[in-house]
Amino acid sequence: MTTLIVYRISDSRYPIFDGTGAMINGGRWNSPGNAVIYASLSFSCALLEILVRVGRGGIPKNQKYVKIEIPNTIKGEKIDSYKSGIEVRKMDILDCRTLGDIWYSKRKSAYLIVPSVVAPEDSNIIINTQHPDFHKIKVSTPLMIEWDERLFR
């Protein structure tokens, strides 16, 4: 059985794989109240997603990452910018949230692959913690991020 490997980076002071942060604050693809987990299809995209939020605030502290393994038997969906004509960078965040909230409430799939705004040729993944197959997803032991200081000069 093959698996989809994705990466999540989070502040180590908080649970890394439970959806609480997104449930409290909402995100690009979910309104507050919906417990989802954001991750990226590549480690480098996961790093960029953190860096875009940090800005020039210096090296992020307490950051850990996990590898997430999603078995290919778990159903997922994808918003493909090229096929759908959706330009995520031009979409209002409320429109993104509406799409994500509809997907979340239907619970037809455990994850939704979406284009990254910061790296349009890359993708992020939204994992529905309320989907019946959520428990089949495996998560590695969290490891500390070792930032390359050249990124912050």
Protein Blocks (a to p, Z undefined) as FASTA:
>chain_A
ZZddddddddfkbcfblolmmmmnopfkbcehiacddddfbfklmmmmmmmmnmmnopae
hiacddddddfkbccddddfklnopafklpcfklmmmmmmmmmmnomafbdcdddfklmm
bccddddfkbfklmmpccdddddddddfklmZZ
